[in-house]
Amino acid sequence: MNGLGRPLIVMGLLLVAAGLVVSFAPKLPTWLGRLPGDISIKRDNFSLHFPLVTCLIISAIISLIMWLLRK
């Protein structure tokens, strides 16, 4: 059970970070979901928005943070 402490701390920190993001979401930059390369389709009765480039950038940032934490 000694190896269980560190993953629980990391999961707790991730939950705190997610809570902060949710609580400060209205203050996030408006361009974050509207980058060039994000897919947005608007039709008469249909609307689709898929932030492809935004997802790639967020994934790269999270990967960089995880890589730095492993070192």
N, C-alpha and C positions, 0 to 999 in steps of 0.2 A: 504494500500500500504506500510505500515511500515515494514511488514514481508517480503517484496520482496528484500530488500537490501542484507541481508546475503546470500541467495542462489545465487544472482548475483555475489557477491564477490567470493564465493566458485567456481562457474563455471568459472569465470575469472582466478582464480589461477590454476584450472585444465587445462585450455587452455594454460596458460603460461608454465606449467609443460610439457604438450604434445609438445609444440613448442620446448622446450629445449631438450626433448628426440629425436625429429626428427632431430634437428640441430646437436646434438652430437652423432647420431646413428653410424657413422663410427668408433667412438672411444669406443664404447661399447665392452665389452669382447667377444671374439670369441666363448667361451664355452657356452654363454648364451642360444643359440638355439640348443646346441648339448649335452644336459645332458643325463645321462643314463635314459631311460624310454621315451625319445622322439621318436616318430615313424617316421622312414625314409624308404621309399620303392623306389627302383630304378629298373626299368625294361627297356626293349629295347626302347619303345616309350612312356614311362610313368614314371613320377617321382612325389612322394608324400612325403611331410615333414610336420608332425603335431607335434609341440613342446608341448606335453601333460604335462610333468613334469615342463617345464618352465612356462606354463600357470598357473599351480597349485601354484608354488612358487610366481609368481607375484600376483596372487589373494590373497594369504595369507598375503603378504606384504601390499597390499592395504587395506585388511580387518583390519590388525593391526593398520595401520595409521588412518583409519576411526574410529576405536574403541577408539584410544587415543584422537582423536579430539572431540569425544562426551563427554568425561569425563571432 
